[in-house]
């Protein structure tokens, strides 16, 4: 009986606590706010601010892709650095420092109009995002796993969607304040930095210490690259390439389609709301298909959503595209990382770093390819369809390896 229960726990279909103790709830909320700051604002607020930046500074789609790629190079560097043992026992302090850095770097984006400066700032912001993602997720998900709570990952990763939705509201409201002497994009960046600072303070008050710091345990074992882990990591990396094209250019696509400021705002707001709810809603499919099966389904659904983004008429295309993007990308991220952690139970943080590095590499290539193709075709349609094909192939690969992945999770 105990063996069966353990297998159910590993596949995601076993019984979990229906409610969270207050201490665990505080940890989950801290994680959600941290993800809202580091990812919703630090990473993804670039998307709704981008049209105003292009209007204010005259940057081209190629420039925008280069700036986005710089952010993802920083994210990749952070993921690689986080995989080493130097951070053992210091996860909380490093995660909080990353959040504070995020607030400063958001504000710094409003202080320049140079593409080179934008690239440097966004590189550092990517580094901070990766540190916050890995170190704070390690604390929060570790606490949730120890308590065998299915709610902690949903709340934690749902914070990304909440941050995206909140960033869309900030971008909508900030220019309306009409501050003298600053452009719309500057108002967006400064307001985002202020909101992120409030969030960082809240995380500092709620986040517990790392379990490694409390226990003084030994560093994790070396990561063993099994076939199931390699398959999941590769598809996770190509997912980074596929999703990031729409995640970077969705609002710019809405503006190109003459959807107006309201459609731009609604597209990103819908993305955030659907992302915040996605992990909670998708979890009802886990008992039937398992974590890996739902991960594969998310890849296929997102591929279909990308096709709709460029095939539906305006203003429906960016709205449906935002809905489909939000409904899948955070779930794929959360469940992909959970599968990776469970495939490497002796070195979960190293697995997180390994997968995040692959994801970051995909994200570097994605906006560069999309910006280059958009410059030459005058449209985001071709890069979006390329992304859809990549995600379709990823979903097929996971389905082909599903039996081996599930067998490894059941051990």
Secondary structure in CASP SS format (residue, H / E / C, confidence):
PFRMAT SS
TARGET T0000
AUTHOR 0000-0000-0000
METHOD secondary structure of the structure
MODEL  1
X C 1.00
X H 1.00
X H 1.00
X H 1.00
X H 1.00
X H 1.00
X H 1.00
X H 1.00
X H 1.00
X H 1.00
X H 1.00
X C 1.00
X C 1.00
X C 1.00
X C 1.00
X C 1.00
X C 1.00
X C 1.00
X C 1.00
X C 1.00
X C 1.00
X H 1.00
X H 1.00
X H 1.00
X H 1.00
X H 1.00
X H 1.00
X H 1.00
X H 1.00
X H 1.00
X H 1.00
X H 1.00
X H 1.00
X H 1.00
X H 1.00
X H 1.00
X H 1.00
X H 1.00
X H 1.00
X H 1.00
X H 1.00
X C 1.00
X C 1.00
X C 1.00
X H 1.00
X H 1.00
X H 1.00
X H 1.00
X H 1.00
X H 1.00
X H 1.00
X H 1.00
X H 1.00
X H 1.00
X H 1.00
X H 1.00
X H 1.00
X C 1.00
X C 1.00
X C 1.00
X H 1.00
X H 1.00
X H 1.00
X H 1.00
X H 1.00
X H 1.00
X H 1.00
X H 1.00
X H 1.00
X H 1.00
X H 1.00
X H 1.00
X H 1.00
X H 1.00
X H 1.00
X H 1.00
X H 1.00
X H 1.00
X H 1.00
X H 1.00
X H 1.00
X H 1.00
X C 1.00
X C 1.00
X H 1.00
X H 1.00
X H 1.00
X C 1.00
X C 1.00
X C 1.00
X H 1.00
X H 1.00
X H 1.00
X H 1.00
X H 1.00
X H 1.00
X H 1.00
X H 1.00
X H 1.00
X H 1.00
X H 1.00
X H 1.00
X H 1.00
X H 1.00
X H 1.00
X H 1.00
X H 1.00
X H 1.00
X H 1.00
X H 1.00
X H 1.00
X C 1.00
X C 1.00
X C 1.00
X H 1.00
X H 1.00
X H 1.00
X H 1.00
X H 1.00
X H 1.00
X H 1.00
X H 1.00
X H 1.00
X H 1.00
X H 1.00
X H 1.00
X H 1.00
X H 1.00
X H 1.00
X H 1.00
X H 1.00
X H 1.00
X H 1.00
X H 1.00
X H 1.00
X H 1.00
X H 1.00
X H 1.00
X H 1.00
X H 1.00
X H 1.00
X H 1.00
X H 1.00
X H 1.00
X H 1.00
X H 1.00
X H 1.00
X C 1.00
X C 1.00
X C 1.00
X H 1.00
X H 1.00
X H 1.00
X H 1.00
X H 1.00
X H 1.00
X H 1.00
X H 1.00
X H 1.00
X H 1.00
X H 1.00
X H 1.00
X H 1.00
X H 1.00
X H 1.00
X H 1.00
X H 1.00
X H 1.00
X H 1.00
X H 1.00
X H 1.00
X H 1.00
X H 1.00
X H 1.00
X H 1.00
X H 1.00
X H 1.00
X C 1.00
X C 1.00
X C 1.00
X C 1.00
X C 1.00
X C 1.00
X H 1.00
X H 1.00
X H 1.00
X H 1.00
X H 1.00
X H 1.00
X H 1.00
X H 1.00
X H 1.00
X H 1.00
X H 1.00
X H 1.00
X H 1.00
X H 1.00
X H 1.00
X H 1.00
X H 1.00
X H 1.00
X H 1.00
X H 1.00
X H 1.00
X H 1.00
X H 1.00
X C 1.00
X C 1.00
X C 1.00
X C 1.00
X H 1.00
X H 1.00
X H 1.00
X H 1.00
X H 1.00
X C 1.00
X C 1.00
X C 1.00
X C 1.00
X C 1.00
X C 1.00
X C 1.00
X C 1.00
X C 1.00
X C 1.00
X C 1.00
X H 1.00
X H 1.00
X H 1.00
X H 1.00
X H 1.00
X H 1.00
X H 1.00
X H 1.00
X H 1.00
X H 1.00
X H 1.00
X H 1.00
X H 1.00
X H 1.00
X H 1.00
X H 1.00
X H 1.00
X H 1.00
X H 1.00
X H 1.00
X H 1.00
X H 1.00
X H 1.00
X H 1.00
X H 1.00
X H 1.00
X H 1.00
X H 1.00
X H 1.00
X H 1.00
X C 1.00
X C 1.00
X C 1.00
X H 1.00
X H 1.00
X H 1.00
X H 1.00
X H 1.00
X H 1.00
X H 1.00
X H 1.00
X H 1.00
X H 1.00
X H 1.00
X H 1.00
X H 1.00
X H 1.00
X H 1.00
X H 1.00
X H 1.00
X H 1.00
X H 1.00
X H 1.00
X H 1.00
X H 1.00
X H 1.00
X H 1.00
X H 1.00
X H 1.00
X H 1.00
X H 1.00
X H 1.00
X H 1.00
X H 1.00
X H 1.00
X H 1.00
X H 1.00
X H 1.00
X H 1.00
X H 1.00
X H 1.00
X H 1.00
X H 1.00
X H 1.00
X H 1.00
X H 1.00
X H 1.00
X H 1.00
X H 1.00
X H 1.00
X H 1.00
X H 1.00
X H 1.00
X H 1.00
X H 1.00
X C 1.00
X C 1.00
X C 1.00
X C 1.00
X H 1.00
X H 1.00
X H 1.00
X H 1.00
X H 1.00
X H 1.00
X H 1.00
X H 1.00
X H 1.00
X H 1.00
X H 1.00
X H 1.00
X H 1.00
X H 1.00
X H 1.00
X H 1.00
X H 1.00
X H 1.00
X H 1.00
X H 1.00
X H 1.00
X H 1.00
X H 1.00
X H 1.00
X H 1.00
X H 1.00
X H 1.00
X H 1.00
X C 1.00
X C 1.00
X C 1.00
X C 1.00
X H 1.00
X H 1.00
X H 1.00
X H 1.00
X H 1.00
X H 1.00
X H 1.00
X H 1.00
X H 1.00
X H 1.00
X H 1.00
X H 1.00
X H 1.00
X H 1.00
X H 1.00
X H 1.00
X H 1.00
X H 1.00
X H 1.00
X H 1.00
X H 1.00
X H 1.00
X H 1.00
X H 1.00
X H 1.00
X H 1.00
X H 1.00
X H 1.00
X H 1.00
X H 1.00
X C 1.00
X C 1.00
X C 1.00
X H 1.00
X H 1.00
X H 1.00
X H 1.00
X H 1.00
X H 1.00
X H 1.00
X H 1.00
X H 1.00
X H 1.00
X H 1.00
X H 1.00
X H 1.00
X H 1.00
X H 1.00
X H 1.00
X H 1.00
X H 1.00
X H 1.00
X H 1.00
X C 1.00
X H 1.00
X H 1.00
X H 1.00
X H 1.00
X H 1.00
X H 1.00
X H 1.00
X H 1.00
X C 1.00
X C 1.00
END
